[in-house]
Amino acid sequence: MIIVASDSIPEFEYLWQYVDYWAEIDPDFPALRFNDQQISSFELKERSSKIADVLIHLGVERADRIVTILPAAPEYALLLIACNRIGAIIVPMDVRYRRADFIRLIPKIEPKLIISIVQDDKVSFSEILVKLKDAEKTLQNVKILFLGDSIHGQNYFGLEKIVPSRQEEQDRRMKEQSKTDDLIIVWTGGTTGFPKAAVLSNHNFVRMCIVENDVIKAGLSTRGIFGRIKYLSNLAVSHVGGSVELIGVGLIGGYELLIHNKWSSTKTLETIQKESLHVLLAAPTMYRIMMRHKDFDDFDLSSLKLVVISGEVVNQEFMDQMKTKFCKTIINGYGSTEMGPEVTFTHPDDDPATIAKGYVGKPLAGMKIKIIDTDANSLPTNNVGEILVQGDLVCKGYFRNPKENEKGFTSDGWIKTGDLGRLDGDGGLWLQGRIKDVIRVGTYSVLPMEIEELVLHHFSLDLAAAISIPDNIFGEVVWLVITPKAHVSISEDDILNLLQNELADYKIPKKIVFYKIDPDDPPITRIGKIDKNRLRKELLGR
């Protein structure tokens, strides 16, 4: 039975059902575009089905893991759909990973198959993978395919033409599926500790895409935009934002999905102008980098009617710049890999000043939020504590990691986010910081956001990051890393005088670091957050 949602998109249980639906409704619609390549809705269905035949031919069974080392590209989207057709689990890994990352992570997944690009400008993935396979007993029987020719494995391209149809087997597996079956495993926590493999089910994936589609369509409708839309996918598919919020939402929502294989401020701005995009999703750091592009004022961004931000608390200066330089309608979201890519969103008509104070909106459909103290007692309205989340979007847990599951989830299904916040009288969530980011200076706790917001409010900066540095006496001390805006002069004394006047002495940074951002290699993670681990390693030389 098809239940029609408010935006007229049917509610199915599986990703592949949406692909088949759009192929029937509008077979010639350009579902995917990548460089000069275009794949119609019908071709998307046919090609993903043929790739499913290839996977079956290669011996992939239900619940087998397929590791991909691919950028955002049609090949990844097609594999995602193909895996879903036969009940396999896709495990996207970042093309920015290097040897040590693969050695640590791939054996834990015990994949049946690895599909990878051959190399990039800096590393040969084919050499790394064949050496890893030879060294790890658990990987001896793993097949490795490459997107191109390599002496270390078979070329992935061309297999579709020689493998016979396995449609009956596909049909059988699709009938045996359950919405609670695993669909995708996403590595998470790499910037705050050892990465953990979060398992998302069919239900997690599809519900998130439906809910976020509703939010996007509703936001555009308030600005007079209706119907099928163009949608830019330019985040790493190894992150939940790239695989779910961009590719997933695009496939399920029936969007014209424009894929970039990596994020680029220039290419993003060019695409907004050339394609007359109405909506854009990005992290605040990405918007900041775009706004300081040397040719920013030459781009025509007037087509934008809705911009979505997520990933950090922003200040009033940022919101004012966003309204002036991108568009007036801004919504902010809050989420994570484990709890759901987004579990709250602000409303298009919410005052941007409230967003600048940490407001991230109300829980989305099917989600609940509560605030607890250090003894796990629920706190009343407007009391700050740890944010706990429960509902349809919360992941199934960490893959084969009962110890982390026990630490991260309650027995009744709430996830402990590690974030600090409060709920207001209307059920809206206000972020106050992150427990994991707390810097322990002796017996005192310092929230980096307190320092960062203060300097961002008083000075014109492109970057402000308070980071913990090991100290022989206090355990940790605070260093503040800043990047002044172009042509702005700020001294270390200016910063220290402000902070000494405003904050307790134990919160004052022991060092102010002036950091020059390389526009071709900014210090951001694959999802656009400031990469504090990288900053720390660069500053300490290790």
N, C-alpha and C positions, 0 to 999 in steps of 0.2 A: 504493500500500500504506500502510495506517495503522499506525503504531507507537505503541502505547499507553504513555504515560509513567507514572511511579510514582503520580501523582495522578489517573490515569484521564482526563487530557486528551490527546487525540490530537495527534501531531506532524505538522503540515502545513508547507508552505513559505511560505504567504502569509497575510496578515491576513484578506483577504476570505474565505478558506476557513473560518476560525474563525467569522466572522459567519454564514456559511451553515450551518455545523455546528450552532451553538446555535439557529438558527432552526428547524432540523429537529428537534432533540432536545427543545426546550422553547420552542415558539413564543410562548407567552403570558408568559414570564418578563420582568419589568421590567428590560431591559438598561440603559437610561439614564433618569435622573430629573434634571430641572432646573426649579427653582421648582415650578410646578404642572403642568409638562409631563412626560409619561411615554411612553417609546417601548419597545415590546416587542421581543423578539428577532426576531420575524417582521417587524415594521415596520422595524426597523433594516436588515434585509436588503433589503426592498422599496424603502425610501426611498434607501438608498445606491446601489442599482442604478439607480434613476430619475435620481439626480444624475449618475451616470456617463453616462447618455444625454444629459443636458444638456451635460456637458463635451465629449462627442463632437460634439454639435450645434454647439458654439462653436468647433470646429476644433482641439481639444486632441489632440495626437498622443502616441504613446509617447515617453517621456523628456522631454516638455515640462515646464517648471517652472510651477507655480501658486503664486503668492505669496498668503498669507492674512494679513490684519491683523485678527485676531479674538481675543476672550477665550476662555477655556475655556467651551464651550457645545456643545449637540448639533450645531449647524451645522458646527462644526469637526470633530467626530468623524465625521459623515456624509461630509464632504469628504475626510477622510483615507482612509476606506474606499473611496469612489468613485474617488479617484485610483489607489489600489492595484488596483482592478478593471480599469483601462484602461492601466496601466503609466505613468501620469503621476507626476511628482515634486512633492510638496507642500513648500512652504517657508514655515513659520509665522514671522511677525515679531511682535515685542512691541508690544502696544497702548500701552506706555509710551514707545516710540520717538517721536521728534519729527522735524521737517523735515530736519535735517542727517543724521540716521541713515538716513532713506529715500533721500536724495540719494546718500549714500555706498554704500549696500548694494544697493538694488533693481537699478540698472543692471548690476551685476556678475553678477546671476543671469540676466538676459535672459529674463524670464518671458513666457509666452504669455498669461497671464491673471492679474489681480489681483482678489481678493475681499476686501472690507473693510467694517467698520462705517462708518457715515457720519461720526460724530463721537463724542467723549466730552465730559466737562465742560470740558476745557481746550483742545481743538484740533479743527479740522475736517479730518479725514483726506481727505474728498472734494476739498477745495480744494488740499491739498498734493499729492495724487496727480495731479490734472489739470494742475497747473503743472509737476510733474515730467515728466509725459508730453510736454507741449509743449516742454520744454527739452531733453530727451534724444532724439537721433535713433534710438537703439536701441530706444526704447519707443513709437515712433510707431504701430505696429500692435498694441500691447497692448490687449486689452479689459479694461475695469474694471467690475466689478459691485459694488453696495453692498447691505448688509443694511438696506434702507430706501430711502426716496425721496431723490434727490439730482439737482440740475440737471446734475451733472457725470458721470453715468453711469447705467446701467440698474439697475433694482431686481432683485436676485437672487430675491426671493420671487415665486412664481408661475410661474417658468420650468418647473418640474416638470410643471405641468398642461398646458402647450401644446406641449412637445417630444415628438415621436413616439418610440416604442420603437426602440432601437438594439441590441437584445439579440444579434443575430447578430454585430455588430461587437464587442460586449463579449466574447462567447464566443471569437471569434477572437483577440482580444488576450490573454485569460486563458490560452489554450493556448500562445501564443508567449512567455509570461513565463519568466524565469529567476530563481532565488533570488539571483543576484548582481546583478540589476537594482537601480537606485537607487529607494528608497521615499521618503526624507525628507531634506531638507537643513536643518541646524540651525546657526544662527550661534553662534559660541563665541569665547571669549577677549576679550570686550568689556570685562571688568573688569581685564585685565592688559595690554592692547595693542589693536591694530586687530583688529576682529572677523574671523574666518575662517569659511568655510562648510563645515562638516563633512558629508560625504555618508555616509548610512547605507543599507545595502542591505536587501532583504527578509530576507536571512539574519540580518544584525545585529539587526534589529528583532524578528523572531519568536523568535530564540534567547534574547535578553535577556528577553523577556516570559515565555517558558517557564521559564527558570531562576529568575527572580524569583518567579513563581507558585509554583514548587516550594519556595522558601525561606519564603514567607509561609504556605503551607499546612502545611509541616512545623512551623514555629514555632507555629501555632495548634493543630496536632494534639497537641503536647506539653502543651498546656493544655486538652485535651479538646474542642476546637472543630473540627468537620468540616463538609463540604458547601459549598454555595454561600454566598458572603459578600457583605455590603455593603461598599463601598469608596469612600472619599472622594477626589474629584479636584478639587483647588483650587489647583494651581500653574499658572503661565503655560504655555500650550502651545508658546510659542516656545522653551522650554527642554526638553532631553531628558527631564528628570524629569516634566514635565507631559504630553508627548506619548507617551513610551514607558512610563515606570514607573507612571503613573497611568492614562491613557486606554488605552494599549496593553495593559497587563497586565489591566485590567478587561475589555476586549473579548475578548482571547484566553483569559483564565481563566474567562469566563462569569460575571463578577461582576455584582451590582446596583450600577451605577456612579452615584454621587451627585455631580453636577457643580455646583461653585460658580464663578461667572465671575471671581472674584478672591479672594485670600486675606484672611480676616478672622478675628482671634482670637475675637471674639464668636460669629460664625456657625459657626466650627469647633467650639467648645465646645458650642454649642446642638445641633449636629448629632450629636455623639458621644452626648449625653444622649438626644435625641429618637429617634434611630435605633438606639440600643444597639449602636454600632459595636464590633467586636472587635479591629480593627487600625487603626493610624494611621501614615502616613508623613509626616515633616516634617524640616526642617533644625533643628539645635539652637537657632538664633536664634529660630525660630518658637515652639518649645516655651518658651523663656525669656519671650517676649512674652506667651504665653498664661498662664504661671504668675504673671505680675505683673498680670493682669487684675483690676480692682477687685472683681469678683464671682466670682473663680475658685472660692472655697470653696463657693459656692452650686450649682455644677454637679455632677451625679452622673456620674462617669466610670468607675464600677465595672464597666461592660461591657467595657472594654478589657482584652484578654489579651496583646496584643503591640504594642509601639511600635517603629518603625524610625527610626533617625537616620542622617544621612549629611551630609557636607559640611565637617566640621572636626573637629579633635581636641578632646575635651571633658575637663573636670577631674572630680575626685571629688565635689566639691560638687554639680555639675550632675547627675551620675549618682544621687547620693543623693536629690536633689529629684525626679528623674524617677521613681524607684522609689516614693517616697512619694505624689507628686501624680498620676501617670498610671497606671503599673502596674509590676509587678516584673520582667516579662520584656521586656528591651531588647536589640535587635540593632543593630549598627553596620555600615555599609557604606562602601566606598571605590570611587570611580569618577569618570568625567567623560564629556563628550559624545564625545570621540574614542576613548577606550579602552573605553567601555561604561559606561552609567549607573551600574552597580555591577559590579565585578570581584571583590570579596571581600565576605563577610559573616561576622560573628561568629556563634557558635552560641547559641541561647537559654539554654543552661546555663553559658555563659562567665561568669567572675567580672567583675562591673561594674568592679571596681578595675583590671583589666587594660585595659579599654576606656578608662578615665580616664588611662592611661599611654600611649595612642597605638595600642593594638592594634585592628586593623580586620578580623581574621579571615584565613581561607585562601582561595586562588583558587577561584572557582566553576568548575563543569564546563566544560571546553573552553578554559580560560584558563591561561596561564603567566605567571610573574613572575620577573624577575631583577634584581639590583642591580649597578650598574657604577660604576667610578671615573671621574675626569675624562678618562682616556685610553681609555674604553670597555672596560676590562677587567672581567670578571665578578668580583664580590667574594664571599668566603666568608661563612658564617653569622655573623650579628650584627655585620657591618661596615656602616656607614652610607654610602650613595651614592645615585645617582639611580635611581628605580624605572622599569623598562621592562616593558611588558606586550605579550603576543602572544596571539591566539586568535580565537574565533568572533565576539566582540563588538566587536573593534577596527574602527573605521570604515574606509571605503575610501580616505579621504584628504580633502584640501580641494578644493573645486570649482574647477577651472581655476586652480590655484595651485601649480605645480610647485616654485617656490622654497620655499614653506612646507612642502610635502610632503617635500622633501629635508632640511629642517631638523628636521622633527618625527618622521620615520619612518626606520628603518634599511632597508637594501636587502633584508634578509631578513624584513621584516614586523613588527618590534618598534616600538612607539610610545614616544617619549621623553616621559615624563609631566611632567617639570619638578618632580617631587616628590622629596623626600629620605626614605629609609626604610631598614629592615633586615629581613631574613628570619631568623626564629628556627630552632631545630633541628627543629621540627615543620612548617616551611613556612608559619608564620603571619607576616603582615606587620604591621610597626610603623612608623607615620608619625613623621617627625622634623622636618618643615617643608617649605617650598616654595622651590625655587631662584629662581623668578620673584619671590618676595616678599622675597628677600634685600635688605637695605638696606646700601648701600655707603657706609660712613663713612670717608672717606679710603681707606686701603689695607685696612681691616678690613671683614669681613662680619658683619652682625647679622641673626639670625633673629628676626622679630617674635614668633614663638610662645614664645621663651624669656622675653621680657618679659611677654607676655600671660598665660601660665600662672602666672608668679610672682605677679603682682598678683591674679589671679583666685583663687589658692590662699589668699592672706593677707587679702584684703578681700572684703566683700560687694558685688559689682558685677553690674549687668545687662549692661554692655558694657565691653570692653577691646580696644582696637585700636591697635597700634603701627604708625605709618605713616611713610613717607619724605617728607621735606620738602626741596626744593632749598636748597642752601647755597653761598654764593660761595667758601668756603674748602675745605670738606670734600667738596663735590659733593652729598652728602645728609646730613641729620641725622635723628634720631628724635624724633617727637612721640608722646606717649601720650594717647589719647582715652579717657576713662572716664565711666561713668554709675553712680554709687552706687545701691544699692537704696533704696527708699523708707524714709525715717526713719533712714538710716545716715549718720553724720557722718565724713567723711574729709578730711584736709587734704593740700595739695600736699606739705608737709614729710613727712607720714606715708609717702607714696608714695616720695619721693626717698630718705628714710632707708633704707627697705627695699631699694630697688634699688642704692643705693650700697654697701650692705653685702653684697649678693649677686652683683653683676655687675661685669664689667670696665668701666672708666670710659668707654670708647667706646660702650658699650651704654646708657648712661644717657640718657634722653630730655632733650632741650634744653627741652622745654616739656610741662607737664601741662595738658590741656584737659578741663574738666568740661562734659560734653555732656548737654543735656536732650532726651530722646527724645520726639518727638511720637507718641503711640500710633496716630494715624490716618495717619501718614506716617513710619514708622520707617526708619532708614538701613540697609536691607537690599536686596540684589539680588532679582531675580525668583525666585531659587531659595532665598532665605532666608539667604544668607551676609551678613556685615557688608560693606557697600558702602564700601570704603576710598577708592575714587575719589571718591565723593560727599562723604565726610567731608573729604577733602583739598581739594576745590573749595570747600566751604562755609567752611573755615577760612582759606583763602587769598583768598577772595572772587573766585574766577574759575573 
